[in-house]
Amino acid sequence: MGRIVVITTGGTISARRCGTGYSARATGREVLARTVVPPAVSVELDDLCVLDGPSMTTAHQLTLLRRIHEVLARPEVGGIVVTHGTDTLEESAFLSDLHHHDPRPVVFTGAMHPMDSDGDSDGGGDGGDGPGNLHDAVLTASAVSGLGTLVVFGGKVFAARGTVKYHTVDTDAFAAPGSGPIGEVRGETVSVHALPRRTPPLPPLSRTVPELPLRVDVVTHHADADPMLLRAAVAGGAQGVVLVGSGAGNATPPFVEAVAEATARGVLVALSTRVPVGPVAELATNGGAVDLVAAGAVPAGTLRAGQARTAVLSALLASAEPAERRLALARVLGPAPAPAAAP
């Protein structure tokens, strides 16, 4: 069993009450000090940053991804745990998974209650739910292999792909709509009952990634929506856009025109849906998914807005050529292989 490196980035797991709310304040050392490390597991701390989840930027995510790859370059490391704010955890975890080639696991976790929680709502006592989640993540990182990037939260083990924050305040905050967790943690035992759905990983990021992150915007269709915001995103310099459609990925004919204009300029457009469960499906015309895909949008499958945006970002970073970027996006968003039963 190799050493588990815990990379801390802030979030509620490192938050303290301040005034009428709470915010990330504590160092990684303080977070780890409150956690009971599983027996026989050697842990090393990498205190990367202290950020609230909503403050996580693409630049921060790329820095984290590079740090993950640097840590995995060390042969004595057996796995990585990343503590992260829950609001953007699903995006950072998916970015890691898209570029993860190593059999050693990367496990993301966090907390829904600050470290000085009194336990009134979660029963966690001093430290809220963070210490338990971190214990479970470290245990999982020491016990599994070949599963890519995972999310461990509330005693459940999830594949990064398709996992979203599903509840705003409950400690059982994450879910994988349509598929569910792939395993669970009980005490000092990790059980995995299914293998994750994963597409072939993208190459590691080049060190020539621009200092200013590529802009990828999200636009949502709704009653009375028009494509003004989509066109404004393109005019504002967006190289990628996620269109969050209604139903199975539908909009209206004016959106089809705007998508065609954007893709003709080399802008990547991914088509997702605001419906919680189910894939984008080419069923409807008259501005529906059939027409949007014909105009150049790439259907996002079962990925929702946050992770679809991450997929677009990774495709943009994969190449400077529009045609190659679209192929990369299609590979990432295309149907992942069906999961096999766990051994």
BADOPA-514748 format. One record per residue (C-alpha): residue in one letter; residue number from 1; z, x, y. Coordinates in nm, 2 decimals, decimal comma, always signed. Each point is the difference from the previous one (the first is absolute). Example, Ala and Ser with C-alpha at 12.3 -4.5 7.8 and 13.67 -1.06 7.14 Angstrom:
<r type="a" seq="1" pz="+0,78" px="+1,23" py="-0,45"/>
<r type="s" seq="2" pz="-0,07" px="+0,14" py="+0,34"/>
This chain:
<r type="m" seq="1" pz="+0,00" px="+0,00" py="+0,00"/>
<r type="g" seq="2" pz="-0,11" px="+0,15" py="+0,33"/>
<r type="r" seq="3" pz="+0,17" px="-0,02" py="+0,34"/>
<r type="i" seq="4" pz="-0,04" px="-0,33" py="+0,19"/>
<r type="v" seq="5" pz="-0,08" px="+0,06" py="+0,37"/>
<r type="v" seq="6" pz="+0,12" px="-0,28" py="+0,23"/>
<r type="i" seq="7" pz="-0,21" px="-0,02" py="+0,31"/>
<r type="t" seq="8" pz="+0,18" px="-0,21" py="+0,27"/>
<r type="t" seq="9" pz="-0,19" px="-0,17" py="+0,29"/>
<r type="g" seq="10" pz="+0,26" px="-0,24" py="+0,14"/>
<r type="g" seq="11" pz="-0,02" px="-0,38" py="-0,02"/>
<r type="t" seq="12" pz="+0,29" px="-0,24" py="-0,06"/>
<r type="i" seq="13" pz="+0,14" px="+0,22" py="-0,28"/>
<r type="s" seq="14" pz="+0,09" px="+0,24" py="+0,28"/>
<r type="a" seq="15" pz="+0,09" px="-0,26" py="+0,26"/>
<r type="r" seq="16" pz="+0,32" px="-0,07" py="+0,18"/>
<r type="r" seq="17" pz="+0,11" px="-0,29" py="+0,21"/>
<r type="c" seq="18" pz="-0,06" px="+0,06" py="+0,37"/>
<r type="g" seq="19" pz="+0,07" px="-0,28" py="+0,25"/>
<r type="t" seq="20" pz="-0,13" px="-0,33" py="-0,14"/>
<r type="g" seq="21" pz="-0,22" px="+0,15" py="-0,27"/>
<r type="y" seq="22" pz="-0,06" px="+0,32" py="-0,19"/>
<r type="s" seq="23" pz="-0,23" px="+0,29" py="+0,00"/>
<r type="a" seq="24" pz="-0,07" px="+0,32" py="-0,20"/>
<r type="r" seq="25" pz="+0,25" px="+0,26" py="+0,10"/>
<r type="a" seq="26" pz="+0,13" px="+0,19" py="-0,30"/>
<r type="t" seq="27" pz="-0,14" px="+0,32" py="-0,14"/>
<r type="g" seq="28" pz="-0,12" px="+0,03" py="-0,36"/>
<r type="r" seq="29" pz="+0,31" px="+0,20" py="-0,09"/>
<r type="e" seq="30" pz="+0,22" px="-0,30" py="+0,11"/>
<r type="v" seq="31" pz="-0,22" px="-0,24" py="-0,20"/>
<r type="l" seq="32" pz="+0,01" px="+0,21" py="-0,31"/>
<r type="a" seq="33" pz="+0,37" px="+0,06" py="+0,03"/>
<r type="r" seq="34" pz="+0,07" px="-0,38" py="-0,05"/>
<r type="t" seq="35" pz="-0,21" px="-0,01" py="-0,32"/>
<r type="v" seq="36" pz="+0,13" px="+0,06" py="-0,36"/>
<r type="v" seq="37" pz="-0,26" px="+0,24" py="-0,15"/>
<r type="p" seq="38" pz="-0,08" px="-0,09" py="-0,36"/>
<r type="p" seq="39" pz="+0,16" px="+0,24" py="-0,25"/>
<r type="a" seq="40" pz="-0,19" px="+0,31" py="-0,09"/>
<r type="v" seq="41" pz="-0,25" px="-0,05" py="+0,29"/>
<r type="s" seq="42" pz="-0,04" px="+0,29" py="+0,25"/>
<r type="v" seq="43" pz="-0,08" px="-0,12" py="+0,35"/>
<r type="e" seq="44" pz="-0,14" px="+0,19" py="+0,30"/>
<r type="l" seq="45" pz="-0,01" px="-0,15" py="+0,34"/>
<r type="d" seq="46" pz="-0,30" px="+0,02" py="+0,24"/>
<r type="d" seq="47" pz="+0,10" px="-0,16" py="+0,33"/>
<r type="l" seq="48" pz="-0,34" px="-0,07" py="+0,15"/>
<r type="c" seq="49" pz="+0,07" px="-0,24" py="+0,28"/>
<r type="v" seq="50" pz="+0,22" px="-0,29" py="+0,12"/>
<r type="l" seq="51" pz="-0,22" px="-0,30" py="+0,09"/>
<r type="d" seq="52" pz="+0,03" px="-0,37" py="+0,00"/>
<r type="g" seq="53" pz="-0,25" px="-0,17" py="-0,23"/>
<r type="p" seq="54" pz="-0,21" px="-0,15" py="+0,29"/>
<r type="s" seq="55" pz="-0,02" px="+0,34" py="+0,17"/>
<r type="m" seq="56" pz="-0,19" px="+0,16" py="-0,29"/>
<r type="t" seq="57" pz="-0,34" px="+0,10" py="+0,12"/>
<r type="t" seq="58" pz="-0,31" px="+0,11" py="-0,18"/>
<r type="a" seq="59" pz="+0,07" px="+0,36" py="+0,12"/>
<r type="h" seq="60" pz="+0,35" px="-0,03" py="-0,16"/>
<r type="q" seq="61" pz="-0,15" px="-0,13" py="-0,32"/>
<r type="l" seq="62" pz="-0,24" px="+0,28" py="-0,03"/>
<r type="t" seq="63" pz="+0,27" px="+0,25" py="+0,07"/>
<r type="l" seq="64" pz="+0,21" px="-0,16" py="-0,28"/>
<r type="l" seq="65" pz="-0,30" px="+0,01" py="-0,24"/>
<r type="r" seq="66" pz="-0,06" px="+0,37" py="+0,07"/>
<r type="r" seq="67" pz="+0,37" px="+0,07" py="-0,06"/>
<r type="i" seq="68" pz="-0,02" px="-0,19" py="-0,34"/>
<r type="h" seq="69" pz="-0,29" px="+0,22" py="-0,10"/>
<r type="e" seq="70" pz="+0,18" px="+0,32" py="+0,11"/>
<r type="v" seq="71" pz="+0,31" px="-0,10" py="-0,21"/>
<r type="l" seq="72" pz="-0,21" px="-0,08" py="-0,30"/>
<r type="a" seq="73" pz="-0,16" px="+0,34" py="+0,02"/>
<r type="r" seq="74" pz="+0,33" px="+0,15" py="-0,12"/>
<r type="p" seq="75" pz="+0,02" px="+0,01" py="-0,38"/>
<r type="e" seq="76" pz="+0,37" px="-0,04" py="-0,01"/>
<r type="v" seq="77" pz="-0,01" px="-0,35" py="+0,16"/>
<r type="g" seq="78" pz="+0,01" px="-0,29" py="-0,25"/>
<r type="g" seq="79" pz="-0,06" px="-0,28" py="+0,25"/>
<r type="i" seq="80" pz="+0,05" px="-0,13" py="+0,35"/>
<r type="v" seq="81" pz="+0,19" px="-0,28" py="+0,16"/>
<r type="v" seq="82" pz="-0,08" px="-0,11" py="+0,35"/>
<r type="t" seq="83" pz="+0,24" px="-0,21" py="+0,21"/>
<r type="h" seq="84" pz="-0,19" px="-0,21" py="+0,24"/>
<r type="g" seq="85" pz="+0,03" px="-0,30" py="+0,24"/>
<r type="t" seq="86" pz="-0,09" px="-0,32" py="-0,19"/>
<r type="d" seq="87" pz="-0,22" px="-0,14" py="+0,28"/>
<r type="t" seq="88" pz="-0,28" px="+0,26" py="-0,07"/>
<r type="l" seq="89" pz="+0,11" px="+0,12" py="-0,34"/>
<r type="e" seq="90" pz="-0,29" px="-0,17" py="-0,18"/>
<r type="e" seq="91" pz="-0,26" px="+0,18" py="+0,21"/>
<r type="s" seq="92" pz="+0,15" px="+0,35" py="-0,04"/>
<r type="a" seq="93" pz="+0,05" px="-0,05" py="-0,37"/>
<r type="f" seq="94" pz="-0,36" px="-0,12" py="-0,05"/>
<r type="l" seq="95" pz="-0,13" px="+0,30" py="+0,20"/>
<r type="s" seq="96" pz="+0,19" px="+0,23" py="-0,23"/>
<r type="d" seq="97" pz="-0,13" px="-0,18" py="-0,31"/>
<r type="l" seq="98" pz="-0,37" px="+0,02" py="+0,12"/>
<r type="h" seq="99" pz="+0,02" px="+0,38" py="+0,02"/>
<r type="h" seq="100" pz="+0,24" px="+0,06" py="-0,30"/>
<r type="h" seq="101" pz="-0,15" px="+0,21" py="-0,28"/>
<r type="d" seq="102" pz="+0,32" px="+0,13" py="-0,15"/>
<r type="p" seq="103" pz="+0,18" px="-0,14" py="-0,31"/>
<r type="r" seq="104" pz="+0,33" px="+0,05" py="+0,18"/>
<r type="p" seq="105" pz="+0,12" px="-0,31" py="+0,17"/>
<r type="v" seq="106" pz="+0,05" px="-0,07" py="+0,37"/>
<r type="v" seq="107" pz="+0,25" px="-0,29" py="+0,05"/>
<r type="f" seq="108" pz="+0,05" px="-0,18" py="+0,33"/>
<r type="t" seq="109" pz="+0,32" px="-0,19" py="+0,07"/>
<r type="g" seq="110" pz="+0,21" px="-0,12" py="+0,30"/>
<r type="a" seq="111" pz="+0,26" px="-0,26" py="+0,09"/>
<r type="m" seq="112" pz="+0,03" px="-0,34" py="+0,16"/>
<r type="h" seq="113" pz="+0,35" px="+0,05" py="+0,14"/>
<r type="p" seq="114" pz="+0,12" px="+0,30" py="+0,21"/>
<r type="m" seq="115" pz="+0,22" px="+0,27" py="-0,14"/>
<r type="d" seq="116" pz="+0,30" px="-0,14" py="+0,18"/>
<r type="s" seq="117" pz="-0,05" px="-0,35" py="-0,13"/>
<r type="d" seq="118" pz="+0,32" px="-0,18" py="-0,08"/>
<r type="g" seq="119" pz="-0,16" px="-0,16" py="-0,31"/>
<r type="d" seq="120" pz="+0,05" px="-0,36" py="+0,11"/>
<r type="s" seq="121" pz="-0,35" px="-0,10" py="-0,08"/>
<r type="d" seq="122" pz="-0,10" px="+0,24" py="-0,27"/>
<r type="g" seq="123" pz="+0,31" px="+0,08" py="-0,19"/>
<r type="g" seq="124" pz="-0,07" px="+0,37" py="+0,03"/>
<r type="g" seq="125" pz="+0,31" px="+0,10" py="+0,19"/>
<r type="d" seq="126" pz="-0,01" px="+0,31" py="+0,21"/>
<r type="g" seq="127" pz="-0,35" px="+0,13" py="+0,02"/>
<r type="g" seq="128" pz="-0,18" px="-0,33" py="-0,06"/>
<r type="d" seq="129" pz="-0,27" px="-0,01" py="-0,27"/>
<r type="g" seq="130" pz="-0,13" px="+0,35" py="+0,08"/>
<r type="p" seq="131" pz="+0,21" px="+0,22" py="-0,24"/>
<r type="g" seq="132" pz="-0,08" px="-0,22" py="-0,30"/>
<r type="n" seq="133" pz="-0,37" px="+0,00" py="+0,08"/>
<r type="l" seq="134" pz="+0,00" px="+0,38" py="+0,05"/>
<r type="h" seq="135" pz="+0,18" px="+0,05" py="-0,33"/>
<r type="d" seq="136" pz="-0,25" px="-0,21" py="-0,18"/>
<r type="a" seq="137" pz="-0,29" px="+0,18" py="+0,17"/>
<r type="v" seq="138" pz="+0,13" px="+0,34" py="-0,09"/>
<r type="l" seq="139" pz="+0,06" px="-0,11" py="-0,36"/>
<r type="t" seq="140" pz="-0,35" px="-0,14" py="-0,02"/>
<r type="a" seq="141" pz="-0,16" px="+0,32" py="+0,14"/>
<r type="s" seq="142" pz="+0,19" px="+0,20" py="-0,27"/>
<r type="a" seq="143" pz="-0,10" px="-0,24" py="-0,28"/>
<r type="v" seq="144" pz="-0,37" px="-0,09" py="+0,03"/>
<r type="s" seq="145" pz="-0,34" px="+0,17" py="+0,00"/>
<r type="g" seq="146" pz="-0,36" px="-0,08" py="+0,06"/>
<r type="l" seq="147" pz="+0,06" px="-0,32" py="+0,20"/>
<r type="g" seq="148" pz="-0,11" px="+0,12" py="+0,35"/>
<r type="t" seq="149" pz="+0,20" px="-0,11" py="+0,30"/>
<r type="l" seq="150" pz="+0,27" px="-0,27" py="-0,06"/>
<r type="v" seq="151" pz="+0,23" px="-0,22" py="+0,20"/>
<r type="v" seq="152" pz="+0,35" px="-0,04" py="-0,13"/>
<r type="f" seq="153" pz="+0,21" px="-0,27" py="+0,17"/>
<r type="g" seq="154" pz="+0,26" px="-0,25" py="-0,11"/>
<r type="g" seq="155" pz="+0,01" px="+0,13" py="-0,35"/>
<r type="k" seq="156" pz="-0,38" px="-0,05" py="-0,05"/>
<r type="v" seq="157" pz="-0,28" px="+0,25" py="-0,04"/>
<r type="f" seq="158" pz="-0,33" px="-0,08" py="+0,16"/>
<r type="a" seq="159" pz="-0,34" px="+0,17" py="+0,01"/>
<r type="a" seq="160" pz="-0,08" px="+0,10" py="+0,36"/>
<r type="r" seq="161" pz="-0,33" px="-0,19" py="-0,01"/>
<r type="g" seq="162" pz="+0,04" px="-0,37" py="+0,08"/>
<r type="t" seq="163" pz="+0,38" px="+0,02" py="+0,07"/>
<r type="v" seq="164" pz="+0,10" px="-0,15" py="+0,34"/>
<r type="k" seq="165" pz="+0,31" px="-0,08" py="+0,19"/>
<r type="y" seq="166" pz="+0,05" px="-0,36" py="-0,11"/>
<r type="h" seq="167" pz="+0,32" px="-0,11" py="+0,17"/>
<r type="t" seq="168" pz="+0,12" px="+0,08" py="+0,35"/>
<r type="v" seq="169" pz="+0,37" px="+0,03" py="-0,06"/>
<r type="d" seq="170" pz="+0,08" px="-0,03" py="-0,37"/>
<r type="t" seq="171" pz="+0,10" px="+0,32" py="-0,19"/>
<r type="d" seq="172" pz="-0,25" px="-0,10" py="-0,27"/>
<r type="a" seq="173" pz="-0,27" px="+0,06" py="+0,27"/>
<r type="f" seq="174" pz="-0,30" px="+0,13" py="-0,19"/>
<r type="a" seq="175" pz="-0,25" px="-0,17" py="-0,23"/>
<r type="a" seq="176" pz="-0,34" px="+0,04" py="-0,16"/>
<r type="p" seq="177" pz="-0,15" px="-0,34" py="+0,04"/>
<r type="g" seq="178" pz="-0,22" px="-0,09" py="-0,30"/>
<r type="s" seq="179" pz="+0,12" px="+0,28" py="-0,22"/>
<r type="g" seq="180" pz="+0,38" px="+0,06" py="+0,04"/>
<r type="p" seq="181" pz="+0,20" px="+0,32" py="-0,06"/>
<r type="i" seq="182" pz="-0,10" px="+0,25" py="-0,27"/>
<r type="g" seq="183" pz="+0,36" px="+0,08" py="-0,10"/>
<r type="e" seq="184" pz="+0,36" px="-0,02" py="+0,09"/>
<r type="v" seq="185" pz="+0,31" px="+0,22" py="+0,04"/>
<r type="r" seq="186" pz="+0,33" px="-0,10" py="-0,17"/>
<r type="g" seq="187" pz="+0,29" px="+0,23" py="+0,04"/>
<r type="e" seq="188" pz="-0,13" px="+0,34" py="-0,11"/>
<r type="t" seq="189" pz="-0,30" px="-0,13" py="-0,19"/>
<r type="v" seq="190" pz="-0,36" px="-0,04" py="+0,13"/>
<r type="s" seq="191" pz="-0,23" px="-0,23" py="-0,19"/>
<r type="v" seq="192" pz="-0,37" px="-0,02" py="+0,06"/>
<r type="h" seq="193" pz="-0,19" px="-0,28" py="-0,17"/>
<r type="a" seq="194" pz="-0,35" px="+0,04" py="+0,16"/>
<r type="l" seq="195" pz="-0,22" px="+0,27" py="+0,15"/>
<r type="p" seq="196" pz="-0,11" px="-0,03" py="+0,36"/>
<r type="r" seq="197" pz="-0,35" px="-0,11" py="+0,12"/>
<r type="r" seq="198" pz="-0,15" px="+0,31" py="+0,17"/>
<r type="t" seq="199" pz="-0,35" px="+0,09" py="+0,11"/>
<r type="p" seq="200" pz="-0,10" px="+0,37" py="-0,04"/>
<r type="p" seq="201" pz="+0,19" px="+0,20" py="+0,26"/>
<r type="l" seq="202" pz="-0,17" px="+0,13" py="+0,32"/>
<r type="p" seq="203" pz="-0,01" px="+0,37" py="+0,07"/>
<r type="p" seq="204" pz="+0,30" px="+0,16" py="+0,17"/>
<r type="l" seq="205" pz="-0,03" px="-0,02" py="+0,38"/>
<r type="s" seq="206" pz="-0,18" px="+0,29" py="+0,17"/>
<r type="r" seq="207" pz="+0,19" px="+0,21" py="+0,25"/>
<r type="t" seq="208" pz="-0,28" px="-0,08" py="+0,24"/>
<r type="v" seq="209" pz="+0,12" px="-0,36" py="+0,05"/>
<r type="p" seq="210" pz="-0,02" px="-0,07" py="+0,38"/>
<r type="e" seq="211" pz="+0,32" px="+0,03" py="+0,20"/>
<r type="l" seq="212" pz="-0,06" px="-0,35" py="+0,14"/>
<r type="p" seq="213" pz="+0,01" px="-0,24" py="-0,29"/>
<r type="l" seq="214" pz="-0,30" px="-0,22" py="-0,06"/>
<r type="r" seq="215" pz="+0,05" px="-0,35" py="+0,13"/>
<r type="v" seq="216" pz="+0,00" px="-0,29" py="-0,24"/>
<r type="d" seq="217" pz="+0,08" px="-0,35" py="+0,13"/>
<r type="v" seq="218" pz="+0,09" px="-0,33" py="-0,16"/>
<r type="v" seq="219" pz="-0,15" px="-0,33" py="+0,11"/>
<r type="t" seq="220" pz="+0,11" px="-0,34" py="-0,14"/>
<r type="h" seq="221" pz="-0,21" px="-0,32" py="-0,03"/>
<r type="h" seq="222" pz="+0,17" px="-0,33" py="+0,08"/>
<r type="a" seq="223" pz="-0,09" px="-0,34" py="+0,13"/>
<r type="d" seq="224" pz="-0,19" px="+0,04" py="+0,33"/>
<r type="a" seq="225" pz="-0,04" px="+0,37" py="-0,06"/>
<r type="d" seq="226" pz="-0,30" px="+0,18" py="+0,14"/>
<r type="p" seq="227" pz="-0,11" px="+0,36" py="-0,05"/>
<r type="m" seq="228" pz="+0,10" px="+0,12" py="+0,34"/>
<r type="l" seq="229" pz="+0,28" px="+0,21" py="-0,13"/>
<r type="l" seq="230" pz="-0,22" px="+0,15" py="-0,27"/>
<r type="r" seq="231" pz="-0,26" px="+0,10" py="+0,26"/>
<r type="a" seq="232" pz="+0,28" px="+0,13" py="+0,23"/>
<r type="a" seq="233" pz="+0,13" px="+0,22" py="-0,28"/>
<r type="v" seq="234" pz="-0,34" px="+0,16" py="-0,06"/>
<r type="a" seq="235" pz="-0,05" px="+0,04" py="+0,38"/>
<r type="g" seq="236" pz="+0,34" px="+0,16" py="+0,02"/>
<r type="g" seq="237" pz="-0,10" px="+0,27" py="-0,25"/>
<r type="a" seq="238" pz="+0,10" px="-0,14" py="-0,34"/>
<r type="q" seq="239" pz="-0,18" px="+0,17" py="-0,28"/>
<r type="g" seq="240" pz="+0,13" px="-0,25" py="-0,25"/>
<r type="v" seq="241" pz="+0,11" px="-0,36" py="+0,02"/>
<r type="v" seq="242" pz="+0,18" px="-0,23" py="-0,25"/>
<r type="l" seq="243" pz="-0,11" px="-0,36" py="+0,03"/>
<r type="v" seq="244" pz="+0,28" px="-0,22" py="-0,14"/>
<r type="g" seq="245" pz="-0,19" px="-0,32" py="-0,09"/>
<r type="s" seq="246" pz="+0,13" px="-0,34" py="-0,10"/>
<r type="g" seq="247" pz="-0,03" px="-0,14" py="-0,35"/>
<r type="a" seq="248" pz="-0,18" px="+0,24" py="-0,23"/>
<r type="g" seq="249" pz="-0,11" px="+0,22" py="+0,29"/>
<r type="n" seq="250" pz="-0,18" px="-0,24" py="+0,23"/>
<r type="a" seq="251" pz="-0,08" px="-0,03" py="+0,37"/>
<r type="t" seq="252" pz="-0,28" px="-0,15" py="+0,20"/>
<r type="p" seq="253" pz="-0,36" px="+0,09" py="+0,08"/>
<r type="p" seq="254" pz="+0,09" px="+0,17" py="+0,33"/>
<r type="f" seq="255" pz="+0,22" px="+0,24" py="-0,20"/>
<r type="v" seq="256" pz="-0,29" px="+0,08" py="-0,23"/>
<r type="e" seq="257" pz="-0,20" px="+0,10" py="+0,31"/>
<r type="a" seq="258" pz="+0,28" px="+0,22" py="+0,12"/>
<r type="v" seq="259" pz="+0,05" px="+0,17" py="-0,34"/>
<r type="a" seq="260" pz="-0,37" px="+0,07" py="-0,02"/>
<r type="e" seq="261" pz="+0,01" px="+0,16" py="+0,35"/>
<r type="a" seq="262" pz="+0,30" px="+0,21" py="-0,10"/>
<r type="t" seq="263" pz="-0,14" px="+0,12" py="-0,33"/>
<r type="a" seq="264" pz="-0,34" px="+0,08" py="+0,16"/>
<r type="r" seq="265" pz="+0,20" px="+0,24" py="+0,23"/>
<r type="g" seq="266" pz="+0,16" px="+0,17" py="-0,30"/>
<r type="v" seq="267" pz="+0,33" px="-0,17" py="+0,03"/>
<r type="l" seq="268" pz="+0,17" px="-0,07" py="-0,34"/>
<r type="v" seq="269" pz="+0,10" px="-0,36" py="-0,04"/>
<r type="a" seq="270" pz="+0,23" px="-0,11" py="-0,28"/>
<r type="l" seq="271" pz="+0,05" px="-0,37" py="-0,08"/>
<r type="s" seq="272" pz="+0,34" px="-0,12" py="-0,10"/>
<r type="t" seq="273" pz="+0,18" px="-0,34" py="+0,01"/>
<r type="r" seq="274" pz="+0,31" px="-0,14" py="+0,15"/>
<r type="v" seq="275" pz="+0,07" px="-0,20" py="-0,32"/>
<r type="p" seq="276" pz="+0,30" px="+0,16" py="-0,18"/>
<r type="v" seq="277" pz="-0,15" px="+0,01" py="-0,35"/>
<r type="g" seq="278" pz="-0,35" px="+0,03" py="-0,15"/>
<r type="p" seq="279" pz="-0,30" px="+0,22" py="+0,06"/>
<r type="v" seq="280" pz="-0,27" px="-0,02" py="+0,27"/>
<r type="a" seq="281" pz="-0,29" px="-0,19" py="-0,17"/>
<r type="e" seq="282" pz="-0,36" px="-0,05" py="+0,10"/>
<r type="l" seq="283" pz="+0,00" px="-0,38" py="-0,03"/>
<r type="a" seq="284" pz="-0,07" px="-0,15" py="+0,34"/>
<r type="t" seq="285" pz="-0,30" px="+0,03" py="+0,24"/>
<r type="n" seq="286" pz="-0,03" px="-0,12" py="+0,36"/>
<r type="g" seq="287" pz="+0,21" px="+0,29" py="+0,12"/>
<r type="g" seq="288" pz="+0,19" px="+0,04" py="-0,33"/>
<r type="a" seq="289" pz="+0,05" px="+0,31" py="-0,21"/>
<r type="v" seq="290" pz="-0,36" px="-0,03" py="-0,14"/>
<r type="d" seq="291" pz="-0,14" px="+0,05" py="+0,35"/>
<r type="l" seq="292" pz="+0,26" px="+0,25" py="+0,12"/>
<r type="v" seq="293" pz="-0,06" px="+0,23" py="-0,30"/>
<r type="a" seq="294" pz="-0,38" px="-0,03" py="+0,05"/>
<r type="a" seq="295" pz="+0,06" px="+0,11" py="+0,36"/>
<r type="g" seq="296" pz="+0,17" px="+0,32" py="-0,12"/>
<r type="a" seq="297" pz="+0,37" px="-0,08" py="-0,05"/>
<r type="v" seq="298" pz="+0,15" px="+0,14" py="-0,32"/>
<r type="p" seq="299" pz="+0,23" px="-0,24" py="-0,18"/>
<r type="a" seq="300" pz="+0,36" px="+0,13" py="-0,04"/>
<r type="g" seq="301" pz="+0,07" px="-0,17" py="-0,34"/>
<r type="t" seq="302" pz="+0,37" px="-0,08" py="-0,01"/>
<r type="l" seq="303" pz="+0,10" px="+0,24" py="+0,27"/>
<r type="r" seq="304" pz="+0,15" px="-0,16" py="+0,31"/>
<r type="a" seq="305" pz="-0,04" px="+0,12" py="+0,36"/>
<r type="g" seq="306" pz="+0,24" px="+0,30" py="+0,01"/>
<r type="q" seq="307" pz="-0,13" px="+0,16" py="-0,31"/>
<r type="a" seq="308" pz="-0,36" px="-0,09" py="+0,07"/>
<r type="r" seq="309" pz="+0,04" px="+0,18" py="+0,33"/>
<r type="t" seq="310" pz="+0,13" px="+0,30" py="-0,19"/>
<r type="a" seq="311" pz="-0,30" px="-0,01" py="-0,23"/>
<r type="v" seq="312" pz="-0,24" px="+0,00" py="+0,30"/>
<r type="l" seq="313" pz="+0,19" px="+0,29" py="+0,15"/>
<r type="s" seq="314" pz="-0,03" px="+0,21" py="-0,31"/>
<r type="a" seq="315" pz="-0,37" px="-0,08" py="-0,03"/>
<r type="l" seq="316" pz="-0,05" px="+0,12" py="+0,36"/>
<r type="l" seq="317" pz="+0,18" px="+0,32" py="-0,08"/>
<r type="a" seq="318" pz="-0,20" px="+0,06" py="-0,31"/>
<r type="s" seq="319" pz="-0,33" px="+0,07" py="+0,19"/>
<r type="a" seq="320" pz="-0,16" px="+0,01" py="+0,34"/>
<r type="e" seq="321" pz="-0,32" px="-0,18" py="-0,14"/>
<r type="p" seq="322" pz="+0,00" px="-0,38" py="+0,04"/>
<r type="a" seq="323" pz="-0,18" px="-0,06" py="-0,34"/>
<r type="e" seq="324" pz="+0,25" px="+0,23" py="-0,18"/>
<r type="r" seq="325" pz="+0,29" px="-0,17" py="+0,17"/>
<r type="r" seq="326" pz="-0,12" px="-0,34" py="-0,11"/>
<r type="l" seq="327" pz="-0,04" px="+0,12" py="-0,36"/>
<r type="a" seq="328" pz="+0,36" px="+0,14" py="+0,01"/>
<r type="l" seq="329" pz="+0,13" px="-0,33" py="+0,13"/>
<r type="a" seq="330" pz="-0,18" px="-0,19" py="-0,26"/>
<r type="r" seq="331" pz="+0,15" px="+0,22" py="-0,27"/>
<r type="v" seq="332" pz="+0,35" px="-0,04" py="+0,14"/>
<r type="l" seq="333" pz="-0,02" px="-0,37" py="+0,05"/>
<r type="g" seq="334" pz="-0,21" px="-0,07" py="-0,31"/>
<r type="p" seq="335" pz="+0,16" px="-0,15" py="-0,31"/>
<r type="a" seq="336" pz="+0,26" px="+0,23" py="-0,14"/>
<r type="p" seq="337" pz="+0,00" px="+0,05" py="-0,38"/>
<r type="a" seq="338" pz="+0,21" px="-0,26" py="-0,19"/>
<r type="p" seq="339" pz="+0,35" px="+0,13" py="-0,07"/>
<r type="a" seq="340" pz="+0,08" px="+0,11" py="-0,35"/>
<r type="a" seq="341" pz="+0,32" px="-0,08" py="-0,17"/>
<r type="a" seq="342" pz="+0,26" px="+0,27" py="+0,04"/>
<r type="p" seq="343" pz="+0,08" px="+0,21" py="-0,30"/>
